[in-house]
Amino acid sequence: MQPPADRQRSASGSPSPTATHFSAGDSAQQKRQVPQVRSANLSRPTARSEIQSGLQLYLRQINETPLLTAEEEKMLGWAIINDNCPLARERMIRANLRLVVSIAKNYANRGLALQDLIEEGNVGLMRAVEGFDPAQGARFSTYASWWIKQAIKRALINAVQPIHVPAYMVELIARWKQSSHKLESSLGRPPSLQELADEMQLPLKKLRIIKRAVKAFRVPAQAPLDEEGRALNIGDIIADEKAGTPEDFALRDDELATIRQLLEAIDEREARILRLRFGLDGQEPLTLKQIAVEIGISRERVRQIADEALRKLNAQINDDRPSRFFRENQGEDDCELNADCERAAAMARPPVRAARVAS
């Protein structure tokens, strides 16, 4: 498939697919609209020379689009947020298709062809474009890589996982793994079933069921590997997403308790937005757009109210823990990184990174 064309229209005058606005969670629609890697003349996908020729053509085409400067990224980001500008969205996507290829190469030969990996990564790129917030000061590539990697990892898992796993069981398996690792680190030994039950706050009987499920969904022999050569499974993908933001910060119970107390002291609407935004009442965090629909105001107004509420909370406290939590535990659509996080990420690895739910 070709890279997104600059505002091409069909005979009916409708916008090109790549200019379409993507709603949160609409992964199936995204996959249909994502830029195709294979060229149109590839009638026999098993012909290696034709596949390579199509990929080479795609790479040449995407290399024709110049990279964006930091200032250009901000301008395009604001145009998408404030005006829902399809041209800005198109430009941001085209300028970062090379980033997808760069990341996809790290997962080659692990269950899917490179062309398929690129297409899946492009889905993640599109979601990142929808969620990018230039106000946070991070480069787009730093933000987008998390989204791209998650899309690729999920595709690799789906390619080798023949069994449908109920969503609630996937969640419990992910919690099991996180709690087990945490206890083993603190105890210096594998935890007992009772210790896991206490940590997860679940009945021992239920833990035995989860244990059987963990064994049933062990990593298959043909499972794909991550960038470090470790086998991936569905629990890894869910745990990665549930861990929070691309910064990988964990929420501690004492911080959450402090935050809930502080919310009682601010405006009711401000507190409600923060609860929805960060999932403070145990529900899934909502995107700015989802909150806007629920409350009946614009997405930009939601962001302004949330920012003002955070300033009020920070003014109430001397301890930095709650403010740090809000900085470091963002929803998928914003993945708000401050300048220090960006600089640290750039020093630790190439500026290619990313994160979670389109607003």
N, C-alpha and C positions, 0 to 999 in steps of 0.2 A: 504494500500500500504506500501511496505517495505521502510525503509530508503535507501538512495542512496547507491548502491553497489560500492565497490572500483574498478573502471575501469572494470566492467564486460562488455563483448562484446557479440554480437549476433553471430550466425553461419556465418553470412556474414562478420564478423570482424569489424563492425561499432561500434563506441563508444556508451556507455550506454547513455540514455537520460539525466541523470543528469550531464553528462560531456559536454553537448551541450552548445554552447555560445548563450546567449539570447540577442536579439536586443531590442532597446528602443521601448516601446509600444507594444511588441509582447505578450500581456497578454494571448491571447487564446492559443498560443503555449506553454507558460509557464505552464498554467493550465494542459495541456495534459502531460507535462513532470515532473510535481512536484511530489515528493515522495508521494506515496499513504499510507494512514493511515490504511485502512482496509486490513486485510490479505486475501490471495487468496481464502481461503476456506469459505468465507462469502457469500454463495449462497443465503441466505435469510436475507437481511438487516434489516427486521423487527424483527428478533429474537434477543431480547435484550441481552441474555446471549452470543450469538455469537459475537455481536458487541462489548460488553465489553471485551470478550476474545481477539478479534483482536486488540483492543486498548491497552490492557495490554501487549500483545506481542510486539506491536510497541514501547511502552514506554520502555520495557526491552531492546529492540534492540538499541534504540538511546542512552540509558544510558551507553552502552558499549563503546561508543566513548568518550575519555577523552576531557576535555575542553582545550582550547588553552590559552597559556600565551600571554601577550602583544607582546613579541618579535616574537612569532610564527605567530600571526596575521599579523604583519608587513611583515614578510618573505613571507607568503602566498599571501598577498595583492600585493606585488611587483611582485611576479611570475605571478599573473593574469594580472596585468597591462602591464608588459614588455614582457612576453612570451605567454600570453593567455593560461596558463597552465591548462589543464583540471583536473589534479590531485590536484592542489592547490585549484581549485574551488570546487571540490568534498569534499576535506578535510574541507574547511571552512563551507560548507553547513552542513555536517554531525555533526560537532562539535557544531553547533548552533541550531539543531532541538529542543533541550530542551527549548531553549529560546522561540521558537514559541509556544510550548505547554503551557509554563508559561503564556504567554500573552493571548493565546486563552481561557484559563480557565476564564479569567476576563469577557469574552463575552458569556459565556455559558448560556443556557436557555433564549436566546433572539431572537429566530427565526431560528437558525440553530443548528444542532447537533454538539457536540464537535469535532467529526471526520472531519466534513466539515469545521469547523473553522480552524482546524489545517492545512488542505490541502490548504485553502486560504492563511493562514499565511505563509506557505512554499513558495507560489508564491512570496510574498513580500520579504521573506528571500533571494530568488534567485536573485531578482533585487538588493537587498542591496549588495550582494556579488559582483555583476557586477560594482557597483558604488563606492565601498569602496576605499578611498584614504588614505593609511597609513601615508602619509607625513603630514597630519593634526594633528596627535598625539592623536586622540580620539580612545577609545576602540571600537571594532566592534559592540559589543552589544548596546552601546550607539547610534551608527549610525543606526543599523538595526531595532530597535524597531519601529521607525516611519513608515518605509516601511511595516512592519508586521501589525501594527495597521491599516494602510490605506487599505491594502488588505482585512482585516477582516471586517472593517466598510463598505467597498464598497459591499462586498458579502452580508452583512446583509441588506443593503438597497435594493439590487437587489432582495432579497428573498421576500420582501413585497411591492415593488413598481411596480404595474401592468401597469402603463402608461409610454409610451416612451416620454421623455421630450427633445425637441430639444436642442442641445448643446448651442446655442446662448441664449436661454431662461434660461437655468441653470446658465450660466455666469451672466446674468442680475439679476436673483434672488439672487445670491451670493453677487453681488455688492450692491443690495438693502439692504440686511441684514447688511453688513459691514457699509454702510453709515448711516443706521438708528441707529445702536448701537453707532456709533461715535457721531452723532448729539445729540442723547438723553443724552449721557454722558456729552457733553459740554453745552447743553441748560438746562438740568435738567428737561426735559419734552419730550414727543414724538414729533418728527419734523413734520411740515406740509408737504404736497405734494410738494409745491413750494420750500421749503427748501431742500427737498430731490432732486428735479430736479436740483437745483443750485449746490448742492454738487456733484452729479453724472455727471453734465454737459450734461444733456439730456433734450429734450423738455418735457413740462408738459404733452402733449398728450401721449407721450411714457411712462411716469411714470404711467399714469392711466392704461395703458395696463399691465405694470409690476405688478401693485397692484392687478389687477384681477388674474394674474398668480400666485402671491404669495398666494392668498386665495384658488385658485384651487388646489395648490399642498401643502396644509397644511399637517402636519404629520398625517398619518393614525393611527387609534386606535391601530393597531397591530404592529406599528413601533418598531424596536429594540431600545435598550437603550445603551448608552455609558457606560464607566467604572464608571461614577458617577451617573448612573441611569437616565440620561436625554435622551429624545427621540431623535433619529437621523433621519435626512432626507437628500435627495440628495443635498440640498443647503449647509448643514453642511459639507458634504464630499468635494464638490467643493471648498467651502470657505476655508476649512482646507488646501487643496492643494495649492490654489491660495495665501494663506497667506505667502507662501514662504518656508523657511527652517524649519527644526525641531526646531530650536531655537525660531520660532514664531515671528521674528522681522518684523516690518512693515516698508515699504519704505515711507519716507516723501518727498514731492514734492521739497522742497528747497534743500535737499541732492541730488536728482536726477538732478536738474538744475546745481548744482555745479559740479557734476561728468561729465556732458556733456560738460561743458566748459573746464574742465581739459583734456578731451580726445582730444581736438583740438591741444594740445601741444605735443602729443606723436606721435610715428610712426603710419602711416595709418593702417598697418596690425595689429599692437598691439591694436589700438583703435577698429578696426573691430571685433577682437576676443572678446574683452570685451563687445562690444555691443551685439554680438550674445550670449555670455555666460550668460549675466545677463538680456537679453531682454530689453535693454535700449531704444530701438526705438519703444516700444509698442508691439513687437511680443513675442511669447513664448520663454523663455530661452532655448538654445540648450545644449545638452550634449557635452562633450569633443569629443566623437566619431562623432557626427553629424557635429560639426565644422570641424573636421579633414577631413571628406568626402567633405564638401563644399569647403574648401580652398585647399585641395589636399596635406596635410601633415599628419604626424602620430599623434595619440592621445597624445603621450608623448610630442611631440614638441609643440602641442597646449597648454598643461599645462605649459610648460617652458616659452613660450611667454607670457601667461596670468600672470604668477608669476612675470616675469620681468616688464611687463606693470604696475602691481600693485605697485611694488617697485618704479617705476618712478613717479607714481601719488602721492604716500606717500611722496616722496622727495620734491614735489612741494608745499605741503601745511603744514600749522601749525595746522589747525583745523583737528580734527580726524574724523569728520563726514563721509566724503566720504570713508576713509579707513575702517571705522567701517561698512559702508554699504556693501562693498565688502566682508568683513569677515563674515558678518551675513546673507547675502542674496545669498546663493549658489543655484545651480541647483540640481535637484533630484539625479543626479548620484554621486555627491561628498559630498554634505551636509557638507561642511568643517567646522569642529569645532576646535577651538583652545583649548589649555590646560586649560585655565581658565573656558571656557564654560563647558568642561568635568567635572572639579572638582566641579563646581557649580551644575551641574546636578546630580552628584553622591551624593552630600550632601542633595539634595532635594528629591531624590527618588532612588530606586534600579537602578543599572547600566544597565537599559534595555531600549533602546530608538531607534531613527531612521529616516529615511527620503526618497527621491524622484526620477526620471528617470534614467534608467541604461545607463552607458556610453557604 
